[in-house]
Amino acid sequence: MSELEQVSKEMMEELDEFSDYSFYFAMKLFIDNKFPSLEYYRCTHGLDNDYNVFLKIIKHVNGEPQFEAEKTKKYVIKYKELDYDDDPWFVAFHDA
C-alpha cells in the first residue's frame, strides 16, 4: 500500500460529508463549490489531472484510504521586547 497523502483536517471533514450523500448529489454539490477544501485540492493538483484527482477522492470515499489528516504542529512562541502597553514588539515562532 502506498503512503497516504496528508491533507487538512477541513478536507478530511469534507470527505466524510461527501460520503454521506449519493454520488450524483455529492458531485452536484462539488460542482456548486460546496466543498471548498476539495475544490482547492483539485485546483492545486493540476486541472489537467482532474481525472486522477476525482479518482483518488472517489476511492477514498468508497473505503480505500488515500488521505490522512495532517498532524498538528507545535510551536514555541518567544518575544523579547515589550512596548509601553507591555505588548511584544515581535513574536518568533519556532518548531517545538
Short mmCIF file of the C-alpha atoms (twelve columns), coordinates in Angstrom:
data_MODEL
# 
_entry.id   MODEL 
# 
loop_
_atom_site.group_PDB 
_atom_site.id 
_atom_site.type_symbol 
_atom_site.label_atom_id 
_atom_site.label_alt_id 
_atom_site.label_comp_id 
_atom_site.label_asym_id 
_atom_site.label_seq_id 
_atom_site.Cartn_x 
_atom_site.Cartn_y 
_atom_site.Cartn_z 
_atom_site.pdbx_PDB_model_num 
ATOM 1  C CA . MET A 1  0.000   0.000  0.000   1 
ATOM 2  C CA . SER A 2  1.312   3.427  -0.873  1 
ATOM 3  C CA . GLU A 3  1.794   6.147  1.693   1 
ATOM 4  C CA . LEU A 4  -1.306  8.220  2.439   1 
ATOM 5  C CA . GLU A 5  -1.276  11.849 1.367   1 
ATOM 6  C CA . GLN A 6  -1.580  14.304 4.259   1 
ATOM 7  C CA . VAL A 7  -4.324  16.885 3.825   1 
ATOM 8  C CA . SER A 8  -6.001  19.460 6.055   1 
ATOM 9  C CA . LYS A 9  -8.490  18.454 8.716   1 
ATOM 10 C CA . GLU A 10 -11.102 20.560 6.904   1 
ATOM 11 C CA . MET A 11 -10.658 18.464 3.772   1 
ATOM 12 C CA . MET A 12 -10.998 15.244 5.784   1 
ATOM 13 C CA . GLU A 13 -14.263 16.556 7.254   1 
ATOM 14 C CA . GLU A 14 -15.499 17.434 3.756   1 
ATOM 15 C CA . LEU A 15 -14.582 13.946 2.520   1 
ATOM 16 C CA . ASP A 16 -16.644 12.452 5.344   1 
ATOM 17 C CA . GLU A 17 -19.552 14.737 4.471   1 
ATOM 18 C CA . PHE A 18 -19.114 13.928 0.759   1 
ATOM 19 C CA . SER A 19 -19.507 10.221 1.535   1 
ATOM 20 C CA . ASP A 20 -22.812 10.860 3.353   1 
ATOM 21 C CA . TYR A 21 -24.510 11.841 0.056   1 
ATOM 22 C CA . SER A 22 -25.342 9.790  -3.012  1 
ATOM 23 C CA . PHE A 23 -22.629 10.066 -5.654  1 
ATOM 24 C CA . TYR A 24 -24.634 12.208 -8.079  1 
ATOM 25 C CA . PHE A 25 -25.846 14.618 -5.394  1 
ATOM 26 C CA . ALA A 26 -22.313 14.869 -3.952  1 
ATOM 27 C CA . MET A 27 -20.933 15.671 -7.414  1 
ATOM 28 C CA . LYS A 28 -23.582 18.376 -7.857  1 
ATOM 29 C CA . LEU A 29 -22.547 19.897 -4.520  1 
ATOM 30 C CA . PHE A 30 -18.895 19.601 -5.570  1 
ATOM 31 C CA . ILE A 31 -19.577 21.396 -8.869  1 
ATOM 32 C CA . ASP A 32 -21.507 24.100 -6.973  1 
ATOM 33 C CA . ASN A 33 -18.382 24.573 -4.793  1 
ATOM 34 C CA . LYS A 34 -19.989 23.429 -1.539  1 
ATOM 35 C CA . PHE A 35 -16.738 21.658 -0.631  1 
ATOM 36 C CA . PRO A 36 -14.142 24.461 -0.797  1 
ATOM 37 C CA . SER A 37 -11.246 22.360 0.552   1 
ATOM 38 C CA . LEU A 38 -11.842 19.684 -2.079  1 
ATOM 39 C CA . GLU A 39 -12.011 22.356 -4.773  1 
ATOM 40 C CA . TYR A 40 -8.757  23.875 -3.521  1 
ATOM 41 C CA . TYR A 41 -7.134  20.416 -3.596  1 
ATOM 42 C CA . ARG A 42 -8.339  19.892 -7.159  1 
ATOM 43 C CA . CYS A 43 -7.017  23.271 -8.290  1 
ATOM 44 C CA . THR A 44 -3.621  22.882 -6.621  1 
ATOM 45 C CA . HIS A 45 -3.082  19.397 -8.029  1 
ATOM 46 C CA . GLY A 46 -3.443  20.493 -11.625 1 
ATOM 47 C CA . LEU A 47 -6.624  20.975 -13.566 1 
ATOM 48 C CA . ASP A 48 -5.002  18.880 -16.320 1 
ATOM 49 C CA . ASN A 49 -5.015  15.985 -13.851 1 
ATOM 50 C CA . ASP A 50 -8.748  16.176 -12.969 1 
ATOM 51 C CA . TYR A 51 -9.444  12.529 -13.757 1 
ATOM 52 C CA . ASN A 52 -6.787  11.269 -11.324 1 
ATOM 53 C CA . VAL A 53 -7.851  13.747 -8.627  1 
ATOM 54 C CA . PHE A 54 -11.505 12.675 -8.878  1 
ATOM 55 C CA . LEU A 55 -10.482 9.016  -8.949  1 
ATOM 56 C CA . LYS A 56 -8.436  9.470  -5.773  1 
ATOM 57 C CA . ILE A 57 -11.330 11.232 -3.993  1 
ATOM 58 C CA . ILE A 58 -13.822 8.553  -5.067  1 
ATOM 59 C CA . LYS A 59 -11.500 5.730  -3.980  1 
ATOM 60 C CA . HIS A 60 -11.180 7.388  -0.569  1 
ATOM 61 C CA . VAL A 61 -14.947 7.840  -0.215  1 
ATOM 62 C CA . ASN A 62 -15.521 4.204  -1.217  1 
ATOM 63 C CA . GLY A 63 -13.370 2.929  1.652   1 
ATOM 64 C CA . GLU A 64 -9.890  2.720  0.115   1 
ATOM 65 C CA . PRO A 65 -7.927  5.319  2.149   1 
ATOM 66 C CA . GLN A 66 -5.992  7.799  0.033   1 
ATOM 67 C CA . PHE A 67 -5.685  10.666 2.517   1 
ATOM 68 C CA . GLU A 68 -4.999  11.245 6.194   1 
ATOM 69 C CA . ALA A 69 -5.371  14.376 8.312   1 
ATOM 70 C CA . GLU A 70 -2.143  16.261 8.802   1 
ATOM 71 C CA . LYS A 71 -0.524  16.109 12.205  1 
ATOM 72 C CA . THR A 72 -0.946  19.091 14.496  1 
ATOM 73 C CA . LYS A 73 2.202   21.178 14.618  1 
ATOM 74 C CA . LYS A 74 3.518   22.505 17.900  1 
ATOM 75 C CA . TYR A 75 5.295   25.834 18.193  1 
ATOM 76 C CA . VAL A 76 7.082   27.729 20.915  1 
ATOM 77 C CA . ILE A 77 6.324   31.440 20.950  1 
ATOM 78 C CA . LYS A 78 9.078   33.763 22.145  1 
ATOM 79 C CA . TYR A 79 9.302   37.512 22.435  1 
ATOM 80 C CA . LYS A 80 11.964  39.845 23.782  1 
ATOM 81 C CA . GLU A 81 10.984  43.479 23.857  1 
ATOM 82 C CA . LEU A 82 7.741   44.981 25.109  1 
ATOM 83 C CA . ASP A 83 6.158   48.274 24.110  1 
ATOM 84 C CA . TYR A 84 4.632   50.805 26.517  1 
ATOM 85 C CA . ASP A 85 1.498   48.596 26.966  1 
ATOM 86 C CA . ASP A 86 3.618   45.521 27.731  1 
ATOM 87 C CA . ASP A 87 2.750   44.021 24.333  1 
ATOM 88 C CA . PRO A 88 5.514   42.230 22.433  1 
ATOM 89 C CA . TRP A 89 7.182   44.153 19.619  1 
ATOM 90 C CA . PHE A 90 7.628   40.973 17.613  1 
ATOM 91 C CA . VAL A 91 6.811   37.322 18.004  1 
ATOM 92 C CA . ALA A 92 9.020   34.475 16.782  1 
ATOM 93 C CA . PHE A 93 7.617   31.010 16.131  1 
ATOM 94 C CA . HIS A 94 9.897   28.012 16.497  1 
ATOM 95 C CA . ASP A 95 9.167   24.330 15.996  1 
ATOM 96 C CA . ALA A 96 8.798   22.614 19.353  1 
# 
